[in-house]
Amino acid sequence: MEGIMVNEMFWTHCCHCGYRISKSAPGTKSLLVCPKCGSELEVAVDGKAVKVTVLKMKEPRGAVIAR
């Protein structure tokens, strides 16, 4: 199989709501907004390790803010 490049891709999920966001390759670092819950996420893939960090959680609709 010389000359054939095999790219491993990993599914990434929102760590707040669990929604499947994207498929990422090793070496990827990106900022995304989850289409389901609206949280801002940082996705980093290093080798076979996938790290998803919530940068900002969006307030749920109808949330009551205590005063």
Residue pairs with C-beta under 8 A, 6 or more apart in sequence:
7 25
8 25
8 26
8 48
9 23
9 24
9 25
10 23
10 24
10 25
10 26
10 45
10 48
10 50
11 20
11 22
11 23
12 20
12 21
12 22
12 23
12 24
12 43
12 45
12 50
12 52
13 19
13 20
13 21
13 52
14 21
14 34
14 36
14 37
14 39
14 41
14 52
14 54
15 41
15 52
15 53
15 54
16 34
16 37
16 39
16 41
16 54
16 57
17 34
17 36
17 37
17 39
19 34
19 35
19 36
19 37
21 32
21 34
21 35
21 41
21 43
22 30
22 32
22 43
24 30
24 43
24 45
24 50
25 45
26 45
26 46
26 47
26 48
27 45
27 46
28 43
28 44
28 45
29 42
29 43
29 44
29 45
30 42
30 43
31 40
31 41
31 42
31 43
31 55
32 40
32 41
32 42
32 43
33 39
33 40
33 41
34 41
37 57
37 58
37 60
38 58
39 54
39 55
39 56
39 57
39 58
40 54
40 55
40 56
40 58
41 52
41 53
41 54
41 55
42 52
42 53
42 55
43 50
43 51
43 52
44 50
44 51
44 53
45 51
